[in-house]
Amino acid sequence: MFKKLMTILTLTCTLFAYDATVEIVKKMDRLPRIIFQDASMSNVEQNFRVKFHKILAGDLRVSAHFEVVDDYLQSSYEGNLQENFMNDFKSDLILRYQLSFEYDGSILAKVKLINTKDGQASFEKNYKISVQNRYPFLAHKIAVDVNNEIGAPSIKWMEQFVIFSKYTSSKQSEIVISDYTLSFQKTVVKGGLNVFPKWANKEQNIFYYTSYNNAEPTLYRVHVNTGKREKIISAKGMLVCSDVSADGTKLLLTMAPKDQADIFVYNLQTKTLEKITQYSGIDVNGNFIDGDKRIVFVSDRLGYPNIFAQNIGSSSVEQMVYHGRNNNSCSALDNYIVYSSREGDSEFGSKTFNLYLISTQTDYIRQLTATGKNLYPRFANDKETILFIKEFENQSALGIIRLNANKSYHFPLKVGKIQSIDW
C-alpha cells in the first residue's frame, strides 16, 4: 500500500528533480530548429495551404522535439542556393512539401527534409490521402515520419483517432470521431442522448457507447467502416463501458442494478456478468491495470471520491491515492494512473480540478496541471502523452499533456460541449 506521506512534485519541480513516474527515453542537448517551405502546386488554394502549414507546424511543436519557426515560407520544390540553406533563419532543418489535388479528390504530398549545413535532403517521401477533409491526418503522418527521421521518441499517437461525445442541446448528444486537434471531425452517432464512447480495439474500427434513448440505458457496439450497430446489454439505472481488455474479450462496466453503482466484468464470448466490487456505496470508472489482472476505480468508500485498486476475483481493496478529497475520474495504462482531483479554494478559483500522475510501483505523485477544470484524463499508447477535457467558462477543449516536456496544449471545441473522450 502506498505511504500516506507522499512527495508532491509540482510542474516547476519536475523540470529539475528526478520523477519516478516517467522515464525519459532520449534526451537532446539542443532542439533542432526547423522551418517550413510550401512548394505546393497552383491548383491548391492559398487558404488550404495556410491551414495545412498551421497543423504541420503545430504537430512538431506539440512533439516537443523541435524548435519551430512559425513563418509561412514558399519555395520551389527542387530549391535553389538560397532556399536550401536559409541562413537568415539560423535553422538546422527545412521541411519542404508540395501539395497537389487529384481529380478524384485525393491529395498528394511530396516531402523532403533538408539539412541546412549542406543543403542536402536526408529524407524524401511521397504521401497520398484519398479523402480531402482528412488532410489533418496527412499532416500528422508527415510529422510522425520527420520526427522518426531525427531519432526522437515516437509521436505516433498523433495518428490516433479521438472519439468523444458532445452535448448539442438539452438531452441531445452526438458521438464524434476526430483528430487530436479537432481539425477533422465526423459525426458517427446522432439523435437523442448518446454518451461514454470507448474504442473496442487498437485498430480503432469498432467502438462502444451508451444510448439513453430506450426504456433502459443500452450499450451498443458500432463498426466504423460499415456503420453496423449491435446491442450488447441493457441495464436499469446506469450503464457505462469504461475499459476494454487487451484482447478485446472483456468489458469493464459500471452498472447500478440495485441503485448503487458497482464495477462488473462482461465477457463478450460467454455473455456473462461478473460483479467485481461489493461495496454498498458508489464504485465507478473501472480501468484494467497490471496485465488486466487488477482494476483501478473511483469509490466513495472514504466518504468522498478517491482512487482504489482491486484484484479481479478478490474482495481486498487497496487505496491508491492519499492526496485530495475529491478524486473523481481516472485512467490507467500498465503501471501508471492519471486522475483528476478537486482542489480547495485558491487564487485560481474555487472550482479547480487538477490532474495528477502516479505509478503503482512507486510512492511518488506528480502534478500535471495548475489551473482550471481539467477532467476525464486518458493515456495515449506511449505513456508520455495524456488527453483530457479542459473546461473554461461555457466552452470545452481537448487538452494534450506531453509528460517529458512538461507542456500542455489546448484545442477548443467551437460548437457544443465535450461530455467524455477516448483515444
N, C-alpha and C positions, 0 to 999 in steps of 0.2 A: 504494500500500500504506500502511496506517496506520503512524504513527510508533510506535516501541517505547516511547518515554516519553510516557505519556498522562496527562491530567489526570483524577483520580478525584474526582468530586463526590459527597459524601455527602448523605444526606437533609437534614441541617441546612443544608449549604452551598446546596442548591438553593433554599432559601427566600429567599436574599439575592443569589445570583450569577446571571449570565446562563447559561442552559443551552441549548446549540445543538441539543439533541435534541428540544426541544419549543417550539413557537411558541404562545404564549397568544393565543387568538383575541380575547377580550374581557375586560377587567379591570373589576371593580366596586369603587367606593370603599368600599362597605359592603354586606354581605349583607342582603337584606330579611328581616326577622323574621316568621315565618309561624306561625299557629296553625290548628288543625283543629276543625271543628264537625260532629258527626254528627247529621243530621236524618232518620235512616232510619225507615221505616215499621214499624209494630208487628209485622208478620209476620217481621221479621228478628231472629233471636235474638241475645242480648247477646254470647255467645261469638264469633259470627261478626263482629259489629260491631267488637269489640276486635281481632281478628286482622286485619281489613281496615285499621283505623286504623294498626296497627303497621307493616304493609307500606307503606302510603302515606306515612307519616311517614318511614320508613326510606329510601324512594326519594328523597325530596327531600333528606334528609341526605347520602346517597351521591352525589347530584348535585354536592355542594359549592357550590351556588349559593344556598342559603338558610340562615338561622339558624333551626333547627327547635325549636319548643316542644313537648315531648312530652305535655303534659297532654291527656287524653281528655275532650273537652267535648261536651255535647249542646245542641241548639238546635232551633228551628223552622226550616223551610226558607225561609220568607219573611223571618223575622227581625224583631226589634224594635230600639228605640233602643240598648239595652244590647248585644244580640247582634251588631249591625252595627258597633260601634265597639270594644268590649272594651278600654277604656282601661287597665284594671288590668294587662294583659299587655304594654303598650307595644309592640304589634305593628304591622307595616306592612300585613300581608295576612292575610285569613281565607280558608281553603279550606273551604267548606261543601259537604257531599254528602248526598244522600238515596238510600239503597239500598232496593230492593223486590224481592221474589221473585215471579216469574210462575208460573202453574200448570204450564207446560211445563218448568220447571226453570231457566229463564234468569234472569239478574239484570239489572235496570235500575238505572241510576245517573243522577241529576240533580246537576250540579256547578256551582258558581259561585265565582268568585274576587272577593273584596270588598276594596276599598281602605279601610283604617280611617280615613283622613283625612276622607273624605266619606261613608263608609258605603254607597257605590255599587258595584255589581258591574261589573267591567271585562271579565269573561269568564263565559260561561254555555254549557253544552253537555250534551247527553244521550248516554248510552252504553248499550250492551246487549251482554251476553256470553251465549251460548246454553248453555254447559256450566258448571255451577255450580262444579266443583272447579278451574276455570281462573281463579277470581277474582283470583289474584295478577297476571295479565296485565291485568285491568281496572284494578287499582291502578297498574300500570306505565304504561298508556296515559294515564291521568289525569295522572300525574306528568310525562310527556313533554310533554303539551299545556300544563300550567301553567308548566313551565319555558320553553317556547317563548313563552308569553304575556309573560313579563318580559324577553324578548330575550336570554336566556342561551345559551351554546353548547349545541348539541343533546345530549340524553341518550337518543336514540332506540335506542341499543344495549340499553337496558333491556327493549325489546320482543323482543329476540332469544331464540331457544331455545338452551339449553345442551344438549349431548349428551355423555354420559360413560359409561364402563364402570366397574362397581363389582364388586369381589370379594365374594361372599357366603359361600363356603366353599372347601375345597380343590378346585382345578380347576373351579370354578364361578364364572362372572361373567355379569352382565347388562348390556345396553345400555339406558340410561335417558335420556329427554328431560325437561328441567326448565326452570324459570325460573332467573335468576341467584341468587336467594335460596334455592333448593331447597324453597320452599314448595309448589310444584307439581311432582309427579314422575309420569311414566308410563313403565312398563317396556315396551319395544318388541321386545326380543330376550332370550330366556332359554333355559336348558338347555345345559349344557356350558360351555366356555371361549370367551367372545366378547369381543374386545378391540379397542382402537385405532379407535373410531368417528371418522368425518370427514364433515362436511357436504359435499354434492356441489355445492351452488349457494347463491346468496344468498337464494332463496325458502325455503330450509330445508325442502323437502318430499322430499328424497332424501338418503340418506347411505350411506357405505361403512363396512364393518367387517371384521375378520379373525376367522374361525372356526377354532379348533383342534380341531374335532370330527370331522374327516375324516382320511384317511390322510396328507394333506398340508395345511398351512395354506392356507385358501381365502379369497379376497377376494370379498365379496358387496356388491351394491347393493340397497338397500331403498327402496321408495316408501312414505312415511309414511302417506299418506291411504288407500291400498289394502292395505298390508302385503305387496305383491308383492315377492318376493326373486329376484334374478338373480345367477348365478355369473359373476364377471368373469375370474378367473385363479387358478390354484393353483401352488404352488412348494414345493420342498424347503427345509428349514431354517427360514426365517423369511419373513414377508410382511407388510408394513405399508404402508398408504397414508397418507403424511404430508402431502400437499398436493394441491390440485386447481387447474388453471389457471383464469384469469379467465373464459374462455369455456366451461369445463367439459368440454373435449375431451381433456385430457391429465391423467394422474395421475403424481405422483412416488411411486415405490415403493422401499422398502428390501427387498432380496432377497439371499439367500445361496446361490445355486445350487452354488457350489464352496466352501462352508464359510466364506467371507469375505464380510461384508456390503458391498454396494455400492448406489449410487443408480441407479435406472432411470427412464426416462420411458415410460409406457404410453399409446399412442394409442388411444383408445376407438373412433375411426372406422375405423382400419385394423387394429386389434387386433394391433399390433406393439410390440415392446420395443426401446428404445434404451438401451444402457449409457452412463451419463454419467461416473461416476468409475472410475478404473483402478488404484487403489491396492491393494496386496496385503494391507493390514490391514483395519480396520473403518471404513466410511463409512455413517452412518445419519442419520435425521431431516432429510431434504431439504425445503427450502421455496423456492418461487419468489420472486424479487425482480426489481426493475428491469424491470417490464413482462413478466414471465415469460421473459426472455431469459437470466437467470442463476439459479443456485441457491445457497443458503447451507445448510450442513450441518455435522454433527459428525463429526470424524475423529480417530483416534489416531495420525496420521502423525508427530506430535512425540514419541510415547512416552506421551502422556496425552491425554484428550479435549479438543479445542479446536474453535473455530468457523472455518470456511473458506468461501470462495466460489469459484464456477467458472462461466464462460460455457458455456451449452449448445452443444455442438459443438466445444469447445476442451478441450485437456488441461491448460492452465495453471491453477494453483490459487493463490488469494490468501488469506493468513492474515488474519482479520478482528479477532481479539482477542489482545492481548498482556498480559492480566491473568488471574491464576489458573492453576491446573494441573489442574483437573478441571471443564471447562465442558461439561456433559453433555446439555443439551437447549436448543433454541432455537426461536423463531418469528419470522416476518418479515412485514412489511406495507409495501409500496412501498419506501422507502429506510431503513426502521427495522428493527432487530433487537433482540429481547429474549432473554436467555439466562440459564440457571441455572448457578451456579459454586459448587463446594465450597470452603469456607474452611478455613484452618488452625485449630488449637485456639485458643479464646478464652474469655472469661468466660461466653460464651453456650453453650459446649459444644464437643464435638469433631466433631459431625455437622451443622454448619450449612451450608445451601445458600442462597445469596442470589441475587436477581435483579438483572441489570444491563441497561441500555438503551444502545444505540449507534446512530449514523446512519452509513450508508455514504458520506456526503458530508462528514463532519467527523472530527476526531481526539478527540472528547470521549466519555467514558464516564460514565454516571450510575448510581449505586447506588440500587436501589428498595426493598430490604428490609434488615433488620439482624439478625434473629434467626430461629432455627428452620430447618425444612426447607421451602424454597419451590421448587416443581418445576413442570415442564411448562407454561410460560407460553404464553398465546395472546392475540393482539391482538383488540380489537373493531374494527369498521369505521372508527371515528373517530380512531384513533391516540392518543387521550387516555386510553384505558381498557384495562387488561390483566387477563385472567383467569388464575388459576394454581391449583395444588394446594398446600394448606398441610397438612403433616403434623405431628402432635403426639401423643406417647405412642402409643396404639393407635388414634387417630382420624384422620380426614382431613376437610378442609373445602375449599369453593371460596373462593378469595381474589379480591378485586377491588382493583386499584390505580387511583386517579384521579391521573393524572400531574400535571396542572396544579395540583392542590390538595395534592400530596404527602401523600395519605392512603390508607390501606388498610382493608379491611373483610373479615371472615371469616364464612362461613356453614357451620356444621358439618353433616356427613352423619351422621344418627343411627344408621343401620344399614348395615353394610358398609364397604368401604374403596375410595376412588376410585383407579382404575388409570390412566386417561387421559381427556382432555377436548377438546372443541372447541365453538366457537360462531360 
